[in-house]
Amino acid sequence: MEIAALRARHPDHWMRATAIRALTLDAVAAANSGHSGMPMGMADVATVLFSKHLKFDPKAPRWPDRDRFILSAGHGSMLIYSLLYLTGYQDVTLDQIKNFRQWGSITAGHPEYGHVAGVETTTGPLGQGISNAVGFAMAEEHLRARWGAKVQDHYTYVIAGDGCLMEGVSQEAIGIAGRHKLSRLIVLWDNNDITIDGKVSLSDVTDQKARFAASGWDVFECDGHDPDDIDRAITAAKASAGPAMIACKTHIAIGHAAQDTSKGHGALTDKAQLQAAKDAYGWPGAAFEVPKDVKAWWESLGAKGAKARADWEIRLATLSTAKQAEFARIFAGEPAPKLGAAIRAVKKAAVEAPAKLATRSASEKVLAAVNPVMTETFAGSADLTGSNNTKTSDLGMFDVSSRGGRYMYWGIREHGMAAAMNGMALHGGVRPYSGTFMAFTDYARPSMRLSALMGLPVVYVMTHDSIGLGEDGPTHQPVEHLAISRATPNTLVFRPADLVEVAECWELALSQTGTPSVLALSRQNLAAVRTAHTNQNLSAKGAYVLAEATGKRRVILIATGSEVEIALKAREALEAEGIGTRVVSMPSMELFAAQDEAYRKKVLPAGPVRVAIEAGVRQGWDRWLLGERGRDGKADFVGMSSFGASAPYERLYKEFGITAEAAVAKAKALL
Ligand SMILES: Cc1ncc(C[n+]2csc(CCOP(=O)(O)OP(=O)(O)O)c2C)c(N)n1
């Protein structure tokens, strides 16, 4: 690559783009870690995107109608930090750039949502950003249909590398975007032929352009170092009818000794080589110095965006006051004011006409009451709509000709679904929930972890939550998944026992603003366990006394979901023998752990023996059995310690010993 020729052909552009390259080299060298090559290679593309196409206002980083820019290749974080610093985002100061990757700085190793205004999503786990972007683009289409182009009318741009495209989740995302003709989604592929181990050809010979085209995308190409060609390709991509992929041919670590090699991928810290690269670029000044005219040009881009934002505010103000308030509410992620009343009505009706019901069906009943009053919900299922019970009659289908619909057939794409839900939640204005089988949380898990890390109130409707699903057998029967979900920080796991608890748990899940929820729901029918109505949300405390001991309390049975019914039966048997037994229903361990000591002590006092009953593994239960005033030798667990098996569920419960009799025997043995 002839750097001199590039400089000569577009001298102004060259210096502007090189500001990104120079800042990247300096920041990575100062941190002595990080990734230099990718930001250096994509600096030209980013410069054209930000100067000619991206609608953004550094003074209003969360303006709802901004274009979204997603750096899916998150290891190249210095690309986005440089752009945010150069264009004048307030919190990315030069000091932050100098403290790249250091304790206390917002310029973390990989871009983190919530740390830096202008970072739309946390990236780093490759493939996530491009898959989030599908959710961003869906949310934009949906909101544009419902609110009008006056207030929602923008693009989603993604920079993705070879790694993002190799990760399996990207195919799920690409498939969804192609099927739904998400024409406002534009992926800029950093086609540099290099990954960490060497040339891409070491591990992949996929024709990426053909692959995208085969999934329904419009495909473009450009020379990723020629600003005119980049501009031409982006302009064409914006006008195309489908989602667009632009293969940007670039050189990793351009102008450095490590150019076009896998060495260029990582941290380029050699001082002499760094200076040689800057000399080749014609870059003046000391480390972290950007010439005044170059910085001023970048800042002028930011100022341009202020006008677009001000115009948008004028358009928003033409909506009625009520509509403006609703728009503000859904973008703030606040629950609808009528949610509480809708939930209480379901609870009251449930108690008045108790029925045997699977909690997945109970969930459908709750959603039928919630969706009409909380119209920002956006539902779906990974090809298990009839099993997950996520669809209610009022939602309508989200499709190419009906963007206002609120139900999505995700196809068999659990991971892509979860990643897209993250994107929707990040975009704002929609509150996504979708379902699959609980055992397939594994397939969605990388994105579920990011929901938690980013603090997104996505709801995962995970049905068929135990061996209680029966004949489908151990491949489909979760045993460790409750424990895995509970082990994840900032995640609420709900396992409700009946319609009343399901209603309460949905209310809690839909009231979250910074925490995802996992709803574990049964396939099999369950008896109603809550027989008296109260307006109070008892599940909000995580655990509560469902049935008190008569006489001296000697046993406490703690159960969740489908096993609460078993605990109540065991209580009856123990009480019949004169053994006072309390049953505690524990729909959410996390919420119970968050209660004060006095409440926890009231529910789990010292003294009685404790037996927990849950059709899953014991991991996670010992705090409630041995801690919290419990004692080894006075506690036991009725649950699973192996995978399940294929048979009718009643037989499985018997064979695996998850029965009232087993609970009674274990309790008595401890007395
Ligand atoms: C899921 C995941 N696996 C592995 C990594 C580690 N990793 C970071 S960058 C990278 C190589 C990516 O290659 P490419 O996208 O071509 O980036 P470039 O070499 O162009 O910078 C790998 C394997 C990661 N960040 N995420």
The ligand as a Tripos MOL2 file, in Angstrom:
@<TRIPOS>MOLECULE
LIG
   26    27     1     0     0
SMALL
NO_CHARGES

@<TRIPOS>ATOM
      1 C1        -16.5870  -14.7520   20.9730 C.3       1 LIG1
      2 C2        -15.1750  -14.3090   20.9050 C.ar      1 LIG1
      3 N1        -14.2130  -15.2130   20.6500 N.ar      1 LIG1
      4 C3        -12.9240  -14.8420   20.6260 C.ar      1 LIG1
      5 C4        -12.5470  -13.5490   20.8560 C.ar      1 LIG1
      6 C5        -11.0780  -13.1450   20.8730 C.3       1 LIG1
      7 N2        -10.7820  -12.3480   19.6800 N.ar      1 LIG1
      8 C6        -10.7620  -11.0080   19.7070 C.ar      1 LIG1
      9 S1        -10.4450  -10.3350   18.2200 S.2       1 LIG1
     10 C7        -10.2860  -11.8510   17.5080 C.ar      1 LIG1
     11 C8         -9.9590  -11.9760   16.0460 C.3       1 LIG1
     12 C9        -10.9750  -11.3250   15.2280 C.3       1 LIG1
     13 O1        -10.5630  -11.2080   13.9110 O.3       1 LIG1
     14 P1        -11.1640  -10.0460   13.0350 P.3       1 LIG1
     15 O2        -12.5950   -9.8840   13.3200 O.co2     1 LIG1
     16 O3        -10.7730  -10.3010   11.6380 O.co2     1 LIG1
     17 O4        -10.4730   -8.7570   13.5920 O.3       1 LIG1
     18 P2         -9.1280   -8.0860   13.0580 P.3       1 LIG1
     19 O5         -8.0790   -9.1450   13.0510 O.co2     1 LIG1
     20 O6         -9.4300   -7.5730   11.7170 O.co2     1 LIG1
     21 O7         -8.8360   -7.0180   14.0620 O.co2     1 LIG1
     22 C10       -10.4900  -12.8510   18.4450 C.ar      1 LIG1
     23 C11       -10.4170  -14.2940   18.1410 C.3       1 LIG1
     24 C12       -13.5900  -12.6370   21.1230 C.ar      1 LIG1
     25 N3        -13.3550  -11.3620   21.3740 N.pl3     1 LIG1
     26 N4        -14.8800  -13.0450   21.1080 N.ar      1 LIG1
@<TRIPOS>BOND
     1     1     2 1
     2     2     3 ar
     3     2    26 ar
     4     3     4 ar
     5     4     5 ar
     6     5     6 1
     7     5    24 ar
     8     6     7 1
     9     7     8 ar
    10     7    22 ar
    11     8     9 ar
    12     9    10 ar
    13    10    11 1
    14    10    22 ar
    15    11    12 1
    16    12    13 1
    17    13    14 1
    18    14    15 2
    19    14    16 1
    20    14    17 1
    21    17    18 1
    22    18    19 2
    23    18    20 1
    24    18    21 1
    25    22    23 1
    26    24    25 1
    27    24    26 ar
@<TRIPOS>SUBSTRUCTURE
     1 LIG1         1 GROUP 0 **** ****
